[in-house]
Amino acid sequence: MRLTYAGFRSKNVAGHRVSLGRIGPLGIGCIFIMGVAILVIWLVCPRNPPDLTACTRVEVDYTRYTHGAISHFFGYTPRLERVLSEQERHYVRSFDKWTITDPEKIRAFADQIRRGRHRGRVVPGDKILAVPLDIRCYRGRNRVASFSIYCCIPPAIAPANAPVIVIAHGHEFAYQPRFPILRVLDPPALKPLTARWECAMKLGALLFGGLSLGPKRLPCPDPNQWCDVIVQNMRRMHITDYRLDGKRRRQYPDRVIASWFTCPAVHAPTDANGVHSPLDETDPLSQPADGWVSDYAMNSNCRESSPDNMVFLFESQPGWNQHGGPELFTFDNHDPRGGCVLLNDGTIRFIRTEEELHQLRWK
């Protein structure tokens, strides 16, 4: 019998259909298993942080904070109104959305982002105790990445163990505590104001950290030794380090204590004594603070019984154990000019003029 092309085609097609019919359920099962395997691999395998190699423009959005950029950089507290004027606070709000096009800054930011350690997918319902700021990265008009950063800041008062987390494409990436992931993106125009705020926070830290609850609860330190007294008190502070071995270690290494005496507007945070280090127990308690400097002085007239509105500490030229009156006050540490004062009740103010300075209670 002669087999025509049409007959050959029909028989092959029929046979093919019969073959597919027989292996159909098996094929479907294989496809299902392969799909499950791919899904498991996609969920389990490590993911990489956002790749910003192609990025030429970064948009930073602080608007999810209650007070926008103010909340991020300063934390909105009543104290802020005594350190920044209303006009300065309004200026900070103009950076609620901030755009960066500097290639060097973007490369530095990309390098920091890529250091994230993958912690898994974000589970619906999980809560992070921080407000995020949103990052959007573009090349021309095309968006190449978008993600959120949770920093638990303002940076000026962030605790040593403050987490830094990036959430991108449904995955969570962790960074070392207090990792300066956003520092390269900070608006340069705000640097004088953030330095002033950190300076004010350090004055408060000297009072409440170095003297526990301040001169109203403890004997007012001898003006000739007030810096040494604070150093001694802070060296005595210990904490149990449960993250390592449960041993008690000094809470503040010397380099951290030294940094509390310096104004960031005078001594940049990149100075060696401004670097935060882990808990330490190796520094001898008897080590003298030779070579340390303080950008603050003590009011010689301040006593334990002094009124709450009397000046206790204030900004001065660099020294150590400096004490005196308004003649030591300096307006030159900040731009715009001015200096911080700490009153006996813990109130901090930024003084801008000679008239304001002499209106303060010094005796």
Secondary structure, DSSP 8 states (H G I E B T S, - for coil): ----HHHHHHHHHHHHHHHHHHHHHHHHHHHHHHHHHHHHHHHHS-------TT--EEEEE-TTSTTTHHHHHT---TTHHHHS-HHHHHHHHTTSEEEE--HHHHHHHHHHHTT-EEEEE--TT---SS--EEEEEEETTEEEEEEEEE----GGG--TT--EEEEETTEEEEE-TT--TTGGGS-GGGHHHHHHHHHHHHHHHHHHTTTTT-TTTS----TTTHHHHHHHHHHT-EEE-TTTTS-EEESS-HHHHHHHTS-TTTS-TTSGGG-----B--S-TT---TT--EEEEEETT--TT--TTBEEEEEEEEESS-EESGGGB-STTSSSS-EEEEETTS-EEEE-SHHHHHHSB--
